[in-house]
Every structure is written in structure tokens, then in C-alpha cells.
Amino acid sequence: MNQTRAAESSADKQPAIRRIAVASVIGTTVEWYDLFIFATASALVFNKVFFPAFDPLVGTLLAFGTFASAYVARIVGAALFGHFGDKVGRKSMLLVSLVMMGVATFTIGLLPDYKAIGVWAPILLLTLRVIQGLALGGEWGGAVLMAVEHAPANRRGLYGSMVQIGVPLGTLIANLVFLVSNALMPAEDMLLWGWRVPFLASIVLVGVGMYIRLNISETPSFRKVKDLHAQVKMPLLEVFRRNWPQVLLGGVATMSTGTSYNLLVAFGLTYGTQTLGHSRNEMLAVVLAACALCVVMLVLFGRLSDTFGRKPVILAGIAGEALLAFPMFWLMDKHGISGAVVGYLIMMTAFAANYGPIATFLAELFGARVRYSGLSIAYMLSGLLGSAATPIITTALLQATGHASSVAWYMIGSAILSGACLWLLAETLGSERDEAEKSRSTMANGRVS
């Protein structure tokens, strides 16, 4: 009788879990769409609209610098939203972060350019970019926990990977909007007003995301902590006092995901158009194809991590990123746009193996009382080290050396560093430790657990 009731209860939970997974996917897609239309605009138009007084490559560096500023803000956002997410709840923080991101992105679409208001244009752009960063700093961790904390123990990798879909799907939609805009209007109109369309259109996606998130429930893990009155007074201090190795090692272990992805979607656009001479539409189409593949591969590798473990799958992805760095640029340099397609597809597959299970892996490193804070700070640290630095460093390396081999070595170095830190962390698949144990930093077989 008890087994029958348990089975019925499990069956009843499945639609709710799927609904929550869909809500997480749509919400993170909206957030990453907002983020990556900025990245795409930084590569294609912002150097001319907001930094026209500089050399094109220097203008691109300044545009990417504005792009990178959000990654510093993301650390602050992770600490702020993590604190309240561990004390008040996951759901409420997700609603706040979505509104912040939506308002900032829509307002960017209304900004006057440099010719209209001079230096105030890039200053206002930077301010809104920082607000975007604060919002995303709180968004990702909350979305991961909504999926992973609701998921069955044997499907955490799968449901965690669904949150990760928001990155390539948001990028795909962002680039598709730019691709259509480029195809339908002359370059002059694109610089004059066309670039604003993707930013203004984001308000529709935000509305959809808000509607869905208002109809999901708080996670069982946080409800249990709240029912037991077990919330930590200062989650941020607690996580750094007891779990600093997980935060530091987890952040650096995740760094190569940001390096490889931004190499493809940010630096690659600039390299393909300005150095190799491909059209903007051609390079945007390459990114679209790679992101479409990534959506499928993320779920596949997330599911594989439920069987083979988080670390083996992630390490395979990191190794792939290192081994494929030179072949990818060789294909792009020697085989035209078709080579770029192949290079992007193979590198994006390696990225998916790395990125798919990483959300669940990071979540499982921390106990429920500080999980929002620990998970968010570790991930945003990786963004600061990997994603923020990559467009700036790779563009500077290309300017200094004149060829892409220096960029390939940068990718390899990032992968080696991430792999070494991941190796020091214990496997988390199947870990069901109690809260007291997960609040301590211990060593298991010479590794941090």
C-alpha cells in the first residue's frame, strides 16, 4: 500500500517537475538573450555607435570592456541575491532578477548614440550594463536550484542541464534577430536604428517569463530549511567560512566554459568579419548552427552525468576544448566559411560536455542553507575569470601577434587550469550528505568534498 502511494505521489509530481523545468529554461533563455544581444551588438555595432572616435579595433575593445563590466556586477549580484535566496526563498529572487534584466535591456534600446549626447552615451550604456550584470548574478543560481532541488535524485544532471539550455537558446534567438535585421535593412539603417530592435523586443520575452514564474512553487529543499527555522543569518559569511575551497575551486573549474563559449560567440564574430573577411550574416549563421547543436548536446551530456558521474563528463569536455583549439582556427583560416562551420560545431560539442553537467555539480557541492550563495558566487567567479576576460584578451592577443595561434594557446591554458581545479574536487553524483556534513569543508581521498 505504501509503495503504491509512493508511486502515485511520484507520478503526480512529474508534471510539476516538468513545468518547473520549462519555467527555468524559458526564464534563463530570456536572461541570456538579453545578455547576448549586448555581446553581439558589442562585436558588430557598438564600436561605431557608442565609441566612434576610436580606431575600429580599439573601439571593439572598448565595447567589449563595457560588455565585461557586467561580470564584475554579477559577483555583487550573486552575493546579494544569494543572501536573500538562502533566507527568503528561490522563487522571489527569480522574479526580481527577471524584472531588473528586462527593464535594463529595454532601456538600452532607447539610448541616444554618441553623436547625440557625446560621452554620456557610453556612460549610460555602462550603467545599464551593470544593472544587467546584477540581475544575471542572481538569476542563474536561482534557476538551477529551482530545477535541481525539485528533480528526482537520479535525474539531477538532466534537469540541471535544461537550465543550461538558456545559454545557447538565448544566443540563438539573439543572433537570429540580428541576422534577420541585417537581411532586411541596409547597413546604414542597422547602425542608425536597426540595432535597437532586439533590445526593445526583449520586453515580450520578459512578460512571458514573468507569467510562467509566477505559477511555480518554492523548492522542497528550501521549504524544509524554512520549516526547521534553519536559515543561516549571514549565508555569504557562512559559505566563505566553511565552504571557501568549493567556491574557489568550483569557480576556476568552471572558467573554461566561459572562455570557450565567448571565444565562439563574441571574439569569433569579430575575427570572422574583421580578420577573415566573412560577412556579418555568414558568421551569425555559423553561430546559429553551433547553438542549435549545443541545445541538444547539453541535455545529452547532462543525462550522461547521471550515469557516469559529473566529473568524467566535464573532464572529457575540458580535454576536448584544449585539443580542438588549434584545429578549430586551422579550419577557419584555411577552409573558409565551411571550415568555420565545422570548427564551431566540434568546439561547441566539447563545450556542451563541459557545461551541461556543471550546474548540477556546483549545486551538489553545497548544503541547502547556503546553496544559493555558494553556487552563484562560484559560477559568477568563473564568469569574471573566463567570460569577461576572453573577448578583451583574445582581441588584444590578435592585435599584438597578428594570428590566431596565440588565442588557441589562451584557450588551452584556460582548459588546463580548469581541469586541474576540477580534479581536486570530489565527485558529487549520489552524494546525499546531511546539512551538518555539507556545511564543513572536508577532504575525501585527497579531494575537497
Rosetta blueprint (number, residue, H / E / L):
1 M L
2 N H
3 Q H
4 T H
5 R H
6 A H
7 A H
8 E H
9 S H
10 S H
11 A H
12 D H
13 K H
14 Q H
15 P H
16 A H
17 I H
18 R H
19 R H
20 I H
21 A H
22 V H
23 A H
24 S H
25 V H
26 I H
27 G H
28 T H
29 T H
30 V H
31 E H
32 W H
33 Y H
34 D H
35 L H
36 F H
37 I H
38 F H
39 A H
40 T H
41 A H
42 S H
43 A H
44 L H
45 V L
46 F H
47 N H
48 K H
49 V H
50 F L
51 F L
52 P L
53 A L
54 F L
55 D L
56 P H
57 L H
58 V H
59 G H
60 T H
61 L H
62 L H
63 A H
64 F H
65 G H
66 T H
67 F H
68 A H
69 S H
70 A H
71 Y H
72 V H
73 A H
74 R H
75 I H
76 V H
77 G H
78 A H
79 A H
80 L H
81 F H
82 G H
83 H H
84 F H
85 G H
86 D H
87 K H
88 V L
89 G L
90 R H
91 K H
92 S H
93 M H
94 L H
95 L H
96 V H
97 S H
98 L H
99 V H
100 M H
101 M H
102 G H
103 V H
104 A H
105 T H
106 F H
107 T H
108 I H
109 G L
110 L L
111 L L
112 P L
113 D L
114 Y H
115 K H
116 A H
117 I H
118 G L
119 V L
120 W H
121 A H
122 P H
123 I H
124 L H
125 L H
126 L H
127 T H
128 L H
129 R H
130 V H
131 I H
132 Q H
133 G H
134 L H
135 A H
136 L H
137 G H
138 G H
139 E H
140 W H
141 G H
142 G H
143 A H
144 V H
145 L H
146 M H
147 A H
148 V H
149 E L
150 H L
151 A L
152 P L
153 A H
154 N H
155 R H
156 R H
157 G H
158 L H
159 Y H
160 G H
161 S H
162 M H
163 V H
164 Q H
165 I L
166 G H
167 V H
168 P H
169 L H
170 G H
171 T H
172 L H
173 I H
174 A H
175 N H
176 L H
177 V H
178 F H
179 L H
180 V H
181 S H
182 N H
183 A H
184 L H
185 M L
186 P L
187 A H
188 E H
189 D H
190 M H
191 L H
192 L H
193 W H
194 G H
195 W L
196 R H
197 V H
198 P H
199 F H
200 L H
201 A H
202 S H
203 I H
204 V H
205 L H
206 V H
207 G H
208 V H
209 G H
210 M H
211 Y H
212 I H
213 R H
214 L L
215 N L
216 I L
217 S L
218 E L
219 T L
220 P H
221 S H
222 F H
223 R H
224 K H
225 V H
226 K H
227 D H
228 L L
229 H L
230 A L
231 Q L
232 V L
233 K L
234 M L
235 P H
236 L H
237 L H
238 E H
239 V H
240 F H
241 R H
242 R H
243 N L
244 W H
245 P H
246 Q H
247 V H
248 L H
249 L H
250 G H
251 G H
252 V H
253 A H
254 T H
255 M H
256 S H
257 T H
258 G H
259 T H
260 S H
261 Y H
262 N H
263 L H
264 L H
265 V H
266 A H
267 F H
268 G H
269 L H
270 T H
271 Y H
272 G H
273 T H
274 Q H
275 T H
276 L L
277 G L
278 H L
279 S L
280 R H
281 N H
282 E H
283 M H
284 L H
285 A H
286 V H
287 V H
288 L H
289 A H
290 A H
291 C H
292 A H
293 L H
294 C H
295 V H
296 V H
297 M H
298 L H
299 V H
300 L H
301 F H
302 G H
303 R H
304 L H
305 S H
306 D H
307 T H
308 F H
309 G L
310 R H
311 K H
312 P H
313 V H
314 I H
315 L H
316 A H
317 G H
318 I H
319 A H
320 G H
321 E H
322 A H
323 L H
324 L H
325 A H
326 F H
327 P H
328 M H
329 F H
330 W H
331 L H
332 M H
333 D H
334 K H
335 H L
336 G H
337 I H
338 S H
339 G H
340 A H
341 V H
342 V H
343 G H
344 Y H
345 L H
346 I H
347 M H
348 M H
349 T H
350 A H
351 F H
352 A H
353 A H
354 N H
355 Y H
356 G L
357 P L
358 I H
359 A H
360 T H
361 F H
362 L H
363 A H
364 E L
365 L L
366 F L
367 G L
368 A L
369 R L
370 V L
371 R H
372 Y H
373 S H
374 G H
375 L H
376 S H
377 I H
378 A H
379 Y H
380 M H
381 L H
382 S H
383 G H
384 L H
385 L H
386 G H
387 S H
388 A L
389 A H
390 T H
391 P H
392 I H
393 I H
394 T H
395 T H
396 A H
397 L H
398 L H
399 Q H
400 A H
401 T H
402 G L
403 H L
404 A L
405 S H
406 S H
407 V H
408 A H
409 W H
410 Y H
411 M H
412 I H
413 G H
414 S H
415 A H
416 I H
417 L H
418 S H
419 G H
420 A H
421 C H
422 L H
423 W H
424 L H
425 L E
426 A L
427 E L
428 T L
429 L L
430 G L
431 S L
432 E L
433 R L
434 D L
435 E H
436 A H
437 E H
438 K H
439 S L
440 R L
441 S L
442 T L
443 M E
444 A E
445 N L
446 G L
447 R E
448 V E
449 S L
